[in-house]
């Protein structure tokens, strides 16, 4: 059943429809709409007098719409016992990657993924901006250290690379997983675009046993955190393969002063 919330201005008695949950439900979960839709319709004769009122309603609605649907403290708590491995096979607590610095942490689908290689390249292209803001660039993927080394050597990635053979960080962050999130029309178009731009899938890495059994259906995301293990300023979770975030949002989150 559709729910509707109206606001009545006390001075004029005009009823203002503020939220139409039926419309919001079409954008996502009806119990947790992705976006609050301000539906303000005013009679022309009263539109000027309501300008401040409209602005305040819109501002409140925008704030609610942009609020994260997760608690950052819950994220760091779930990551406390997670370890990843650097290229020397040393185990590193994942929260140490941003404990004493700010870091952009890209979680790839797997080390052979063409879409992940393009995303890594896009992030690395902005490393000068990150360096200027003392921000580290990190990439993590499911797989072995040997696969991580192959990825690093093939791509010449400018940041740090870590392996997560057990998927523990992906499970802790509750990243999307499954065949239905991998084979989608959007992912197909992204793959074609990537190949046209010169990027290539590493099929040998893609068909390693641990990738075929787990990593092939795994989705990733991007985290911006630190300094301080509880200081998380941005988290994007890919809904499907190729669900890239806006790079401007990532760069604005990783720098102390907005770039854009």
Secondary structure, DSSP 4 states (H G I P E B T S, - for coil): ---EEEEE-TTT--EEEEEEHHHHHTTSBTTB-SS--B-----GGGTTTTHHHHHHHHHHHHHHHHS-SS-HHHHHHHHTT-EEE-TT--EEEGGGGTTSSEEEEEEES-TT-HHHHHHHHHHHTTHHHHHHTTEEEEEEESS-HHHHHHHHHHH--SSEEEE-TT-HHHHHTT--BSGGGTS-HHHHHHHHHHHHTT----HHHHTSHHHHHTGGGB--EEEEE-SSTT-EEEEEE-SSTT-PPPHHHHHHHHSSS---
